[in-house]
């Protein structure tokens, strides 16, 4: 029986958001080398943070690659 990747517990880094891609990639680089290949950075589609002048700021998040393949989102290149 295949395991359900959506029922597995979340990794502490999964879903963390930043305002630029480099910050998120830096978080991945702090993981053990064996874990790094399992994660990637994605560009969030919906506004999740507004600046004081009420303009939307783009956010990026760290997600598991296998989950993003199933959902249909693409990981950003370095």
mmCIF file of the N, C-alpha and C atoms, coordinates in Angstrom:
data_MODEL
# 
_entry.id   MODEL 
# 
loop_
_atom_site.group_PDB 
_atom_site.id 
_atom_site.type_symbol 
_atom_site.label_atom_id 
_atom_site.label_alt_id 
_atom_site.label_comp_id 
_atom_site.label_asym_id 
_atom_site.label_entity_id 
_atom_site.label_seq_id 
_atom_site.pdbx_PDB_ins_code 
_atom_site.Cartn_x 
_atom_site.Cartn_y 
_atom_site.Cartn_z 
_atom_site.occupancy 
_atom_site.B_iso_or_equiv 
_atom_site.pdbx_formal_charge 
_atom_site.auth_seq_id 
_atom_site.auth_comp_id 
_atom_site.auth_asym_id 
_atom_site.auth_atom_id 
_atom_site.pdbx_PDB_model_num 
ATOM 1   N N  . UNK A 1 1  ? 0.851  -1.184 0.000  1.00 0.00 ? 1  UNK A N  1 
ATOM 2   C CA . UNK A 1 1  ? 0.000  0.000  0.000  1.00 0.00 ? 1  UNK A CA 1 
ATOM 3   C C  . UNK A 1 1  ? 0.891  1.240  0.000  1.00 0.00 ? 1  UNK A C  1 
ATOM 4   N N  . UNK A 1 2  ? 0.600  2.187  -0.866 1.00 0.00 ? 2  UNK A N  1 
ATOM 5   C CA . UNK A 1 2  ? 1.395  3.409  -0.971 1.00 0.00 ? 2  UNK A CA 1 
ATOM 6   C C  . UNK A 1 2  ? 1.107  4.332  0.206  1.00 0.00 ? 2  UNK A C  1 
ATOM 7   N N  . UNK A 1 3  ? 2.151  5.028  0.633  1.00 0.00 ? 3  UNK A N  1 
ATOM 8   C CA . UNK A 1 3  ? 1.955  5.951  1.749  1.00 0.00 ? 3  UNK A CA 1 
ATOM 9   C C  . UNK A 1 3  ? 1.338  7.257  1.252  1.00 0.00 ? 3  UNK A C  1 
ATOM 10  N N  . UNK A 1 4  ? 0.542  7.878  2.073  1.00 0.00 ? 4  UNK A N  1 
ATOM 11  C CA . UNK A 1 4  ? -0.110 9.140  1.742  1.00 0.00 ? 4  UNK A CA 1 
ATOM 12  C C  . UNK A 1 4  ? 0.774  10.275 2.251  1.00 0.00 ? 4  UNK A C  1 
ATOM 13  N N  . UNK A 1 5  ? 1.402  10.988 1.324  1.00 0.00 ? 5  UNK A N  1 
ATOM 14  C CA . UNK A 1 5  ? 2.347  12.041 1.726  1.00 0.00 ? 5  UNK A CA 1 
ATOM 15  C C  . UNK A 1 5  ? 1.660  13.203 2.440  1.00 0.00 ? 5  UNK A C  1 
ATOM 16  N N  . UNK A 1 6  ? 0.359  13.360 2.261  1.00 0.00 ? 6  UNK A N  1 
ATOM 17  C CA . UNK A 1 6  ? -0.350 14.461 2.905  1.00 0.00 ? 6  UNK A CA 1 
ATOM 18  C C  . UNK A 1 6  ? -0.747 14.142 4.347  1.00 0.00 ? 6  UNK A C  1 
ATOM 19  N N  . UNK A 1 7  ? -0.610 12.882 4.758  1.00 0.00 ? 7  UNK A N  1 
ATOM 20  C CA . UNK A 1 7  ? -0.926 12.509 6.138  1.00 0.00 ? 7  UNK A CA 1 
ATOM 21  C C  . UNK A 1 7  ? 0.328  12.401 6.988  1.00 0.00 ? 7  UNK A C  1 
ATOM 22  N N  . UNK A 1 8  ? 1.483  12.548 6.374  1.00 0.00 ? 8  UNK A N  1 
ATOM 23  C CA . UNK A 1 8  ? 2.735  12.511 7.130  1.00 0.00 ? 8  UNK A CA 1 
ATOM 24  C C  . UNK A 1 8  ? 2.868  13.798 7.942  1.00 0.00 ? 8  UNK A C  1 
ATOM 25  N N  . UNK A 1 9  ? 3.557  13.749 9.080  1.00 0.00 ? 9  UNK A N  1 
ATOM 26  C CA . UNK A 1 9  ? 3.750  14.979 9.861  1.00 0.00 ? 9  UNK A CA 1 
ATOM 27  C C  . UNK A 1 9  ? 4.598  15.990 9.086  1.00 0.00 ? 9  UNK A C  1 
ATOM 28  N N  . UNK A 1 10 ? 4.306  17.260 9.294  1.00 0.00 ? 10 UNK A N  1 
ATOM 29  C CA . UNK A 1 10 ? 5.057  18.317 8.610  1.00 0.00 ? 10 UNK A CA 1 
ATOM 30  C C  . UNK A 1 10 ? 6.460  18.439 9.192  1.00 0.00 ? 10 UNK A C  1 
ATOM 31  N N  . UNK A 1 11 ? 7.399  18.738 8.321  1.00 0.00 ? 11 UNK A N  1 
ATOM 32  C CA . UNK A 1 11 ? 8.760  19.044 8.753  1.00 0.00 ? 11 UNK A CA 1 
ATOM 33  C C  . UNK A 1 11 ? 8.716  20.483 9.296  1.00 0.00 ? 11 UNK A C  1 
ATOM 34  N N  . UNK A 1 12 ? 9.515  20.818 10.302 1.00 0.00 ? 12 UNK A N  1 
ATOM 35  C CA . UNK A 1 12 ? 9.464  22.177 10.876 1.00 0.00 ? 12 UNK A CA 1 
ATOM 36  C C  . UNK A 1 12 ? 9.704  23.304 9.861  1.00 0.00 ? 12 UNK A C  1 
ATOM 37  N N  . UNK A 1 13 ? 10.423 23.038 8.792  1.00 0.00 ? 13 UNK A N  1 
ATOM 38  C CA . UNK A 1 13 ? 10.712 24.087 7.814  1.00 0.00 ? 13 UNK A CA 1 
ATOM 39  C C  . UNK A 1 13 ? 9.603  24.233 6.774  1.00 0.00 ? 13 UNK A C  1 
ATOM 40  N N  . UNK A 1 14 ? 8.759  23.252 6.664  1.00 0.00 ? 14 UNK A N  1 
ATOM 41  C CA . UNK A 1 14 ? 7.731  23.227 5.629  1.00 0.00 ? 14 UNK A CA 1 
ATOM 42  C C  . UNK A 1 14 ? 6.697  24.330 5.840  1.00 0.00 ? 14 UNK A C  1 
ATOM 43  N N  . UNK A 1 15 ? 6.499  25.165 4.816  1.00 0.00 ? 15 UNK A N  1 
ATOM 44  C CA . UNK A 1 15 ? 5.491  26.217 4.868  1.00 0.00 ? 15 UNK A CA 1 
ATOM 45  C C  . UNK A 1 15 ? 5.988  27.563 5.372  1.00 0.00 ? 15 UNK A C  1 
ATOM 46  N N  . UNK A 1 16 ? 7.242  27.659 5.787  1.00 0.00 ? 16 UNK A N  1 
ATOM 47  C CA . UNK A 1 16 ? 7.779  28.933 6.273  1.00 0.00 ? 16 UNK A CA 1 
ATOM 48  C C  . UNK A 1 16 ? 7.842  29.928 5.115  1.00 0.00 ? 16 UNK A C  1 
ATOM 49  N N  . UNK A 1 17 ? 7.358  31.150 5.340  1.00 0.00 ? 17 UNK A N  1 
ATOM 50  C CA . UNK A 1 17 ? 7.316  32.153 4.284  1.00 0.00 ? 17 UNK A CA 1 
ATOM 51  C C  . UNK A 1 17 ? 8.361  33.243 4.490  1.00 0.00 ? 17 UNK A C  1 
ATOM 52  N N  . UNK A 1 18 ? 8.853  33.764 3.363  1.00 0.00 ? 18 UNK A N  1 
ATOM 53  C CA . UNK A 1 18 ? 9.800  34.883 3.341  1.00 0.00 ? 18 UNK A CA 1 
ATOM 54  C C  . UNK A 1 18 ? 9.382  35.839 2.236  1.00 0.00 ? 18 UNK A C  1 
ATOM 55  N N  . UNK A 1 19 ? 9.985  37.020 2.245  1.00 0.00 ? 19 UNK A N  1 
ATOM 56  C CA . UNK A 1 19 ? 9.657  38.018 1.234  1.00 0.00 ? 19 UNK A CA 1 
ATOM 57  C C  . UNK A 1 19 ? 10.546 37.943 0.007  1.00 0.00 ? 19 UNK A C  1 
ATOM 58  N N  . UNK A 1 20 ? 11.628 37.166 0.062  1.00 0.00 ? 20 UNK A N  1 
ATOM 59  C CA . UNK A 1 20 ? 12.404 36.972 -1.161 1.00 0.00 ? 20 UNK A CA 1 
ATOM 60  C C  . UNK A 1 20 ? 12.903 35.540 -1.246 1.00 0.00 ? 20 UNK A C  1 
ATOM 61  N N  . UNK A 1 21 ? 13.195 35.147 -2.466 1.00 0.00 ? 21 UNK A N  1 
ATOM 62  C CA . UNK A 1 21 ? 13.564 33.765 -2.758 1.00 0.00 ? 21 UNK A CA 1 
ATOM 63  C C  . UNK A 1 21 ? 14.861 33.356 -2.065 1.00 0.00 ? 21 UNK A C  1 
ATOM 64  N N  . UNK A 1 22 ? 15.821 34.262 -1.985 1.00 0.00 ? 22 UNK A N  1 
ATOM 65  C CA . UNK A 1 22 ? 17.119 33.945 -1.380 1.00 0.00 ? 22 UNK A CA 1 
ATOM 66  C C  . UNK A 1 22 ? 16.999 33.596 0.100  1.00 0.00 ? 22 UNK A C  1 
ATOM 67  N N  . UNK A 1 23 ? 16.113 34.270 0.817  1.00 0.00 ? 23 UNK A N  1 
ATOM 68  C CA . UNK A 1 23 ? 15.911 33.957 2.237  1.00 0.00 ? 23 UNK A CA 1 
ATOM 69  C C  . UNK A 1 23 ? 15.396 32.527 2.404  1.00 0.00 ? 23 UNK A C  1 
ATOM 70  N N  . UNK A 1 24 ? 14.436 32.154 1.577  1.00 0.00 ? 24 UNK A N  1 
ATOM 71  C CA . UNK A 1 24 ? 13.877 30.804 1.656  1.00 0.00 ? 24 UNK A CA 1 
ATOM 72  C C  . UNK A 1 24 ? 14.920 29.760 1.272  1.00 0.00 ? 24 UNK A C  1 
ATOM 73  N N  . UNK A 1 25 ? 15.701 30.038 0.237  1.00 0.00 ? 25 UNK A N  1 
ATOM 74  C CA . UNK A 1 25 ? 16.742 29.098 -0.163 1.00 0.00 ? 25 UNK A CA 1 
ATOM 75  C C  . UNK A 1 25 ? 17.803 28.968 0.926  1.00 0.00 ? 25 UNK A C  1 
ATOM 76  N N  . UNK A 1 26 ? 18.063 30.041 1.655  1.00 0.00 ? 26 UNK A N  1 
ATOM 77  C CA . UNK A 1 26 ? 19.005 29.999 2.766  1.00 0.00 ? 26 UNK A CA 1 
ATOM 78  C C  . UNK A 1 26 ? 18.533 29.076 3.876  1.00 0.00 ? 26 UNK A C  1 
ATOM 79  N N  . UNK A 1 27 ? 17.224 29.035 4.102  1.00 0.00 ? 27 UNK A N  1 
ATOM 80  C CA . UNK A 1 27 ? 16.682 28.125 5.115  1.00 0.00 ? 27 UNK A CA 1 
ATOM 81  C C  . UNK A 1 27 ? 16.898 26.672 4.715  1.00 0.00 ? 27 UNK A C  1 
ATOM 82  N N  . UNK A 1 28 ? 16.756 26.381 3.437  1.00 0.00 ? 28 UNK A N  1 
ATOM 83  C CA . UNK A 1 28 ? 16.981 25.014 2.951  1.00 0.00 ? 28 UNK A CA 1 
ATOM 84  C C  . UNK A 1 28 ? 18.447 24.638 3.125  1.00 0.00 ? 28 UNK A C  1 
ATOM 85  N N  . UNK A 1 29 ? 19.344 25.573 2.885  1.00 0.00 ? 29 UNK A N  1 
ATOM 86  C CA . UNK A 1 29 ? 20.782 25.291 3.002  1.00 0.00 ? 29 UNK A CA 1 
ATOM 87  C C  . UNK A 1 29 ? 21.204 24.994 4.436  1.00 0.00 ? 29 UNK A C  1 
ATOM 88  N N  . UNK A 1 30 ? 20.392 25.390 5.409  1.00 0.00 ? 30 UNK A N  1 
ATOM 89  C CA . UNK A 1 30 ? 20.709 25.107 6.814  1.00 0.00 ? 30 UNK A CA 1 
ATOM 90  C C  . UNK A 1 30 ? 20.320 23.695 7.242  1.00 0.00 ? 30 UNK A C  1 
ATOM 91  N N  . UNK A 1 31 ? 19.590 22.995 6.382  1.00 0.00 ? 31 UNK A N  1 
ATOM 92  C CA . UNK A 1 31 ? 19.225 21.611 6.679  1.00 0.00 ? 31 UNK A CA 1 
ATOM 93  C C  . UNK A 1 31 ? 20.408 20.686 6.431  1.00 0.00 ? 31 UNK A C  1 
ATOM 94  N N  . UNK A 1 32 ? 20.313 19.456 6.932  1.00 0.00 ? 32 UNK A N  1 
ATOM 95  C CA . UNK A 1 32 ? 21.331 18.452 6.629  1.00 0.00 ? 32 UNK A CA 1 
ATOM 96  C C  . UNK A 1 32 ? 21.338 18.213 5.125  1.00 0.00 ? 32 UNK A C  1 
ATOM 97  N N  . UNK A 1 33 ? 22.504 17.881 4.581  1.00 0.00 ? 33 UNK A N  1 
ATOM 98  C CA . UNK A 1 33 ? 22.610 17.659 3.139  1.00 0.00 ? 33 UNK A CA 1 
ATOM 99  C C  . UNK A 1 33 ? 21.639 16.586 2.653  1.00 0.00 ? 33 UNK A C  1 
ATOM 100 N N  . UNK A 1 34 ? 21.434 15.569 3.451  1.00 0.00 ? 34 UNK A N  1 
ATOM 101 C CA . UNK A 1 34 ? 20.534 14.483 3.043  1.00 0.00 ? 34 UNK A CA 1 
ATOM 102 C C  . UNK A 1 34 ? 19.067 14.932 2.949  1.00 0.00 ? 34 UNK A C  1 
ATOM 103 N N  . UNK A 1 35 ? 18.690 15.991 3.670  1.00 0.00 ? 35 UNK A N  1 
ATOM 104 C CA . UNK A 1 35 ? 17.306 16.482 3.650  1.00 0.00 ? 35 UNK A CA 1 
ATOM 105 C C  . UNK A 1 35 ? 17.078 17.566 2.606  1.00 0.00 ? 35 UNK A C  1 
ATOM 106 N N  . UNK A 1 36 ? 18.111 18.252 2.178  1.00 0.00 ? 36 UNK A N  1 
ATOM 107 C CA . UNK A 1 36 ? 17.965 19.395 1.270  1.00 0.00 ? 36 UNK A CA 1 
ATOM 108 C C  . UNK A 1 36 ? 17.261 19.042 -0.030 1.00 0.00 ? 36 UNK A C  1 
ATOM 109 N N  . UNK A 1 37 ? 17.562 17.867 -0.560 1.00 0.00 ? 37 UNK A N  1 
ATOM 110 C CA . UNK A 1 37 ? 17.009 17.492 -1.863 1.00 0.00 ? 37 UNK A CA 1 
ATOM 111 C C  . UNK A 1 37 ? 15.490 17.300 -1.831 1.00 0.00 ? 37 UNK A C  1 
ATOM 112 N N  . UNK A 1 38 ? 14.915 17.174 -0.650 1.00 0.00 ? 38 UNK A N  1 
ATOM 113 C CA . UNK A 1 38 ? 13.476 16.948 -0.512 1.00 0.00 ? 38 UNK A CA 1 
ATOM 114 C C  . UNK A 1 38 ? 12.656 18.234 -0.525 1.00 0.00 ? 38 UNK A C  1 
ATOM 115 N N  . UNK A 1 39 ? 13.309 19.393 -0.442 1.00 0.00 ? 39 UNK A N  1 
ATOM 116 C CA . UNK A 1 39 ? 12.601 20.670 -0.317 1.00 0.00 ? 39 UNK A CA 1 
ATOM 117 C C  . UNK A 1 39 ? 12.926 21.612 -1.473 1.00 0.00 ? 39 UNK A C  1 
ATOM 118 N N  . UNK A 1 40 ? 12.006 22.536 -1.713 1.00 0.00 ? 40 UNK A N  1 
ATOM 119 C CA . UNK A 1 40 ? 12.223 23.565 -2.729 1.00 0.00 ? 40 UNK A CA 1 
ATOM 120 C C  . UNK A 1 40 ? 11.468 24.825 -2.321 1.00 0.00 ? 40 UNK A C  1 
ATOM 121 N N  . UNK A 1 41 ? 11.690 25.893 -3.065 1.00 0.00 ? 41 UNK A N  1 
ATOM 122 C CA . UNK A 1 41 ? 11.026 27.173 -2.811 1.00 0.00 ? 41 UNK A CA 1 
ATOM 123 C C  . UNK A 1 41 ? 9.963  27.374 -3.887 1.00 0.00 ? 41 UNK A C  1 
ATOM 124 N N  . UNK A 1 42 ? 8.783  27.786 -3.460 1.00 0.00 ? 42 UNK A N  1 
ATOM 125 C CA . UNK A 1 42 ? 7.730  28.106 -4.420 1.00 0.00 ? 42 UNK A CA 1 
ATOM 126 C C  . UNK A 1 42 ? 7.280  29.553 -4.218 1.00 0.00 ? 42 UNK A C  1 
ATOM 127 N N  . UNK A 1 43 ? 6.754  30.130 -5.274 1.00 0.00 ? 43 UNK A N  1 
ATOM 128 C CA . UNK A 1 43 ? 6.212  31.482 -5.223 1.00 0.00 ? 43 UNK A CA 1 
ATOM 129 C C  . UNK A 1 43 ? 4.736  31.364 -4.840 1.00 0.00 ? 43 UNK A C  1 
ATOM 130 N N  . UNK A 1 44 ? 4.349  32.015 -3.768 1.00 0.00 ? 44 UNK A N  1 
ATOM 131 C CA . UNK A 1 44 ? 2.962  31.940 -3.314 1.00 0.00 ? 44 UNK A CA 1 
ATOM 132 C C  . UNK A 1 44 ? 2.049  32.680 -4.290 1.00 0.00 ? 44 UNK A C  1 
ATOM 133 N N  . UNK A 1 45 ? 0.866  32.139 -4.495 1.00 0.00 ? 45 UNK A N  1 
ATOM 134 C CA . UNK A 1 45 ? -0.063 32.721 -5.470 1.00 0.00 ? 45 UNK A CA 1 
ATOM 135 C C  . UNK A 1 45 ? -0.990 33.759 -4.853 1.00 0.00 ? 45 UNK A C  1 
ATOM 136 N N  . UNK A 1 46 ? -1.363 33.558 -3.606 1.00 0.00 ? 46 UNK A N  1 
ATOM 137 C CA . UNK A 1 46 ? -2.311 34.466 -2.963 1.00 0.00 ? 46 UNK A CA 1 
ATOM 138 C C  . UNK A 1 46 ? -1.578 35.411 -2.026 1.00 0.00 ? 46 UNK A C  1 
ATOM 139 N N  . UNK A 1 47 ? -2.054 36.638 -1.923 1.00 0.00 ? 47 UNK A N  1 
ATOM 140 C CA . UNK A 1 47 ? -1.417 37.552 -0.973 1.00 0.00 ? 47 UNK A CA 1 
ATOM 141 C C  . UNK A 1 47 ? -1.570 37.036 0.446  1.00 0.00 ? 47 UNK A C  1 
ATOM 142 N N  . UNK A 1 48 ? -0.471 36.976 1.143  1.00 0.00 ? 48 UNK A N  1 
ATOM 143 C CA . UNK A 1 48 ? -0.564 36.523 2.530  1.00 0.00 ? 48 UNK A CA 1 
ATOM 144 C C  . UNK A 1 48 ? 0.003  37.564 3.479  1.00 0.00 ? 48 UNK A C  1 
ATOM 145 N N  . UNK A 1 49 ? 0.433  38.669 2.949  1.00 0.00 ? 49 UNK A N  1 
ATOM 146 C CA . UNK A 1 49 ? 0.938  39.732 3.811  1.00 0.00 ? 49 UNK A CA 1 
ATOM 147 C C  . UNK A 1 49 ? 0.794  41.061 3.093  1.00 0.00 ? 49 UNK A C  1 
ATOM 148 N N  . UNK A 1 50 ? 0.357  42.078 3.812  1.00 0.00 ? 50 UNK A N  1 
ATOM 149 C CA . UNK A 1 50 ? 0.219  43.421 3.254  1.00 0.00 ? 50 UNK A CA 1 
ATOM 150 C C  . UNK A 1 50 ? 1.172  44.361 3.970  1.00 0.00 ? 50 UNK A C  1 
ATOM 151 N N  . UNK A 1 51 ? 1.770  45.247 3.213  1.00 0.00 ? 51 UNK A N  1 
ATOM 152 C CA . UNK A 1 51 ? 2.668  46.232 3.802  1.00 0.00 ? 51 UNK A CA 1 
ATOM 153 C C  . UNK A 1 51 ? 1.832  47.339 4.456  1.00 0.00 ? 51 UNK A C  1 
ATOM 154 N N  . UNK A 1 52 ? 2.463  48.194 5.250  1.00 0.00 ? 52 UNK A N  1 
ATOM 155 C CA . UNK A 1 52 ? 1.698  49.266 5.931  1.00 0.00 ? 52 UNK A CA 1 
ATOM 156 C C  . UNK A 1 52 ? 0.924  50.168 4.959  1.00 0.00 ? 52 UNK A C  1 
ATOM 157 N N  . UNK A 1 53 ? 1.406  50.313 3.727  1.00 0.00 ? 53 UNK A N  1 
ATOM 158 C CA . UNK A 1 53 ? 0.676  51.148 2.772  1.00 0.00 ? 53 UNK A CA 1 
ATOM 159 C C  . UNK A 1 53 ? -0.398 50.347 2.020  1.00 0.00 ? 53 UNK A C  1 
ATOM 160 N N  . UNK A 1 54 ? -0.724 49.149 2.561  1.00 0.00 ? 54 UNK A N  1 
ATOM 161 C CA . UNK A 1 54 ? -1.794 48.284 2.056  1.00 0.00 ? 54 UNK A CA 1 
ATOM 162 C C  . UNK A 1 54 ? -1.544 47.756 0.640  1.00 0.00 ? 54 UNK A C  1 
ATOM 163 N N  . UNK A 1 55 ? -0.282 47.613 0.278  1.00 0.00 ? 55 UNK A N  1 
ATOM 164 C CA . UNK A 1 55 ? 0.058  46.993 -1.008 1.00 0.00 ? 55 UNK A CA 1 
ATOM 165 C C  . UNK A 1 55 ? 0.522  45.573 -0.732 1.00 0.00 ? 55 UNK A C  1 
ATOM 166 N N  . UNK A 1 56 ? 0.165  44.676 -1.614 1.00 0.00 ? 56 UNK A N  1 
ATOM 167 C CA . UNK A 1 56 ? 0.517  43.277 -1.461 1.00 0.00 ? 56 UNK A CA 1 
ATOM 168 C C  . UNK A 1 56 ? 1.998  43.068 -1.716 1.00 0.00 ? 56 UNK A C  1 
ATOM 169 N N  . UNK A 1 57 ? 2.635  42.276 -0.863 1.00 0.00 ? 57 UNK A N  1 
ATOM 170 C CA . UNK A 1 57 ? 4.040  41.926 -1.052 1.00 0.00 ? 57 UNK A CA 1 
ATOM 171 C C  . UNK A 1 57 ? 4.117  40.448 -1.402 1.00 0.00 ? 57 UNK A C  1 
ATOM 172 N N  . UNK A 1 58 ? 4.887  40.138 -2.418 1.00 0.00 ? 58 UNK A N  1 
ATOM 173 C CA . UNK A 1 58 ? 5.066  38.746 -2.847 1.00 0.00 ? 58 UNK A CA 1 
ATOM 174 C C  . UNK A 1 58 ? 5.772  37.955 -1.761 1.00 0.00 ? 58 UNK A C  1 
ATOM 175 N N  . UNK A 1 59 ? 5.321  36.750 -1.512 1.00 0.00 ? 59 UNK A N  1 
ATOM 176 C CA . UNK A 1 59 ? 5.978  35.880 -0.551 1.00 0.00 ? 59 UNK A CA 1 
ATOM 177 C C  . UNK A 1 59 ? 6.374  34.566 -1.226 1.00 0.00 ? 59 UNK A C  1 
ATOM 178 N N  . UNK A 1 60 ? 7.363  33.944 -0.642 1.00 0.00 ? 60 UNK A N  1 
ATOM 179 C CA . UNK A 1 60 ? 7.881  32.657 -1.101 1.00 0.00 ? 60 UNK A CA 1 
ATOM 180 C C  . UNK A 1 60 ? 7.849  31.714 0.086  1.00 0.00 ? 60 UNK A C  1 
ATOM 181 N N  . UNK A 1 61 ? 7.669  30.424 -0.174 1.00 0.00 ? 61 UNK A N  1 
ATOM 182 C CA . UNK A 1 61 ? 7.655  29.478 0.936  1.00 0.00 ? 61 UNK A CA 1 
ATOM 183 C C  . UNK A 1 61 ? 8.455  28.228 0.606  1.00 0.00 ? 61 UNK A C  1 
ATOM 184 N N  . UNK A 1 62 ? 8.873  27.542 1.657  1.00 0.00 ? 62 UNK A N  1 
ATOM 185 C CA . UNK A 1 62 ? 9.614  26.295 1.543  1.00 0.00 ? 62 UNK A CA 1 
ATOM 186 C C  . UNK A 1 62 ? 8.605  25.151 1.616  1.00 0.00 ? 62 UNK A C  1 
ATOM 187 N N  . UNK A 1 63 ? 8.636  24.284 0.628  1.00 0.00 ? 63 UNK A N  1 
ATOM 188 C CA . UNK A 1 63 ? 7.700  23.159 0.573  1.00 0.00 ? 63 UNK A CA 1 
ATOM 189 C C  . UNK A 1 63 ? 8.432  21.880 0.161  1.00 0.00 ? 63 UNK A C  1 
ATOM 190 N N  . UNK A 1 64 ? 7.791  20.750 0.406  1.00 0.00 ? 64 UNK A N  1 
ATOM 191 C CA . UNK A 1 64 ? 8.356  19.468 -0.038 1.00 0.00 ? 64 UNK A CA 1 
ATOM 192 C C  . UNK A 1 64 ? 8.117  19.287 -1.524 1.00 0.00 ? 64 UNK A C  1 
ATOM 193 N N  . UNK A 1 65 ? 9.149  18.849 -2.240 1.00 0.00 ? 65 UNK A N  1 
ATOM 194 C CA . UNK A 1 65 ? 9.057  18.675 -3.691 1.00 0.00 ? 65 UNK A CA 1 
ATOM 195 C C  . UNK A 1 65 ? 7.990  17.665 -4.082 1.00 0.00 ? 65 UNK A C  1 
ATOM 196 N N  . UNK A 1 66 ? 7.919  16.531 -3.378 1.00 0.00 ? 66 UNK A N  1 
ATOM 197 C CA . UNK A 1 66 ? 6.950  15.508 -3.762 1.00 0.00 ? 66 UNK A CA 1 
ATOM 198 C C  . UNK A 1 66 ? 5.508  15.990 -3.622 1.00 0.00 ? 66 UNK A C  1 
ATOM 199 N N  . UNK A 1 67 ? 5.232  16.815 -2.623 1.00 0.00 ? 67 UNK A N  1 
ATOM 200 C CA . UNK A 1 67 ? 3.880  17.362 -2.466 1.00 0.00 ? 67 UNK A CA 1 
ATOM 201 C C  . UNK A 1 67 ? 3.566  18.362 -3.582 1.00 0.00 ? 67 UNK A C  1 
ATOM 202 N N  . UNK A 1 68 ? 4.549  19.152 -3.974 1.00 0.00 ? 68 UNK A N  1 
ATOM 203 C CA . UNK A 1 68 ? 4.321  20.149 -5.011 1.00 0.00 ? 68 UNK A CA 1 
ATOM 204 C C  . UNK A 1 68 ? 4.060  19.487 -6.366 1.00 0.00 ? 68 UNK A C  1 
ATOM 205 N N  . UNK A 1 69 ? 4.692  18.354 -6.628 1.00 0.00 ? 69 UNK A N  1 
ATOM 206 C CA . UNK A 1 69 ? 4.421  17.619 -7.865 1.00 0.00 ? 69 UNK A CA 1 
ATOM 207 C C  . UNK A 1 69 ? 2.973  17.153 -7.910 1.00 0.00 ? 69 UNK A C  1 
ATOM 208 N N  . UNK A 1 70 ? 2.475  16.658 -6.788 1.00 0.00 ? 70 UNK A N  1 
ATOM 209 C CA . UNK A 1 70 ? 1.099  16.170 -6.725 1.00 0.00 ? 70 UNK A CA 1 
ATOM 210 C C  . UNK A 1 70 ? 0.115  17.321 -6.892 1.00 0.00 ? 70 UNK A C  1 
ATOM 211 N N  . UNK A 1 71 ? 0.400  18.449 -6.256 1.00 0.00 ? 71 UNK A N  1 
ATOM 212 C CA . UNK A 1 71 ? -0.489 19.615 -6.304 1.00 0.00 ? 71 UNK A CA 1 
ATOM 213 C C  . UNK A 1 71 ? -0.407 20.323 -7.655 1.00 0.00 ? 71 UNK A C  1 
ATOM 214 N N  . UNK A 1 72 ? 0.716  20.178 -8.346 1.00 0.00 ? 72 UNK A N  1 
ATOM 215 C CA . UNK A 1 72 ? 0.885  20.805 -9.657 1.00 0.00 ? 72 UNK A CA 1 
ATOM 216 C C  . UNK A 1 72 ? 1.605  22.145 -9.634 1.00 0.00 ? 72 UNK A C  1 
ATOM 217 N N  . UNK A 1 73 ? 2.279  22.465 -8.550 1.00 0.00 ? 73 UNK A N  1 
ATOM 218 C CA . UNK A 1 73 ? 3.049  23.711 -8.464 1.00 0.00 ? 73 UNK A CA 1 
ATOM 219 C C  . UNK A 1 73 ? 4.483  23.444 -8.840 1.00 0.00 ? 73 UNK A C  1 
ATOM 220 N N  . UNK A 1 74 ? 5.124  24.453 -9.407 1.00 0.00 ? 74 UNK A N  1 
ATOM 221 C CA . UNK A 1 74 ? 6.508  24.305 -9.824 1.00 0.00 ? 74 UNK A CA 1 
ATOM 222 C C  . UNK A 1 74 ? 7.464  24.934 -8.822 1.00 0.00 ? 74 UNK A C  1 
ATOM 223 N N  . UNK A 1 75 ? 8.551  24.231 -8.583 1.00 0.00 ? 75 UNK A N  1 
ATOM 224 C CA . UNK A 1 75 ? 9.601  24.759 -7.723 1.00 0.00 ? 75 UNK A CA 1 
ATOM 225 C C  . UNK A 1 75 ? 10.414 25.786 -8.510 1.00 0.00 ? 75 UNK A C  1 
ATOM 226 N N  . UNK A 1 76 ? 10.878 26.817 -7.822 1.00 0.00 ? 76 UNK A N  1 
ATOM 227 C CA . UNK A 1 76 ? 11.703 27.835 -8.459 1.00 0.00 ? 76 UNK A CA 1 
ATOM 228 C C  . UNK A 1 76 ? 13.143 27.353 -8.556 1.00 0.00 ? 76 UNK A C  1 
ATOM 229 N N  . UNK A 1 77 ? 13.788 27.722 -9.608 1.00 0.00 ? 77 UNK A N  1 
ATOM 230 C CA . UNK A 1 77 ? 15.201 27.378 -9.781 1.00 0.00 ? 77 UNK A CA 1 
ATOM 231 C C  . UNK A 1 77 ? 16.050 28.319 -8.927 1.00 0.00 ? 77 UNK A C  1 
ATOM 232 N N  . UNK A 1 78 ? 17.251 27.869 -8.607 1.00 0.00 ? 78 UNK A N  1 
ATOM 233 C CA . UNK A 1 78 ? 18.151 28.690 -7.779 1.00 0.00 ? 78 UNK A CA 1 
ATOM 234 C C  . UNK A 1 78 ? 18.667 29.888 -8.507 1.00 0.00 ? 78 UNK A C  1 
# 
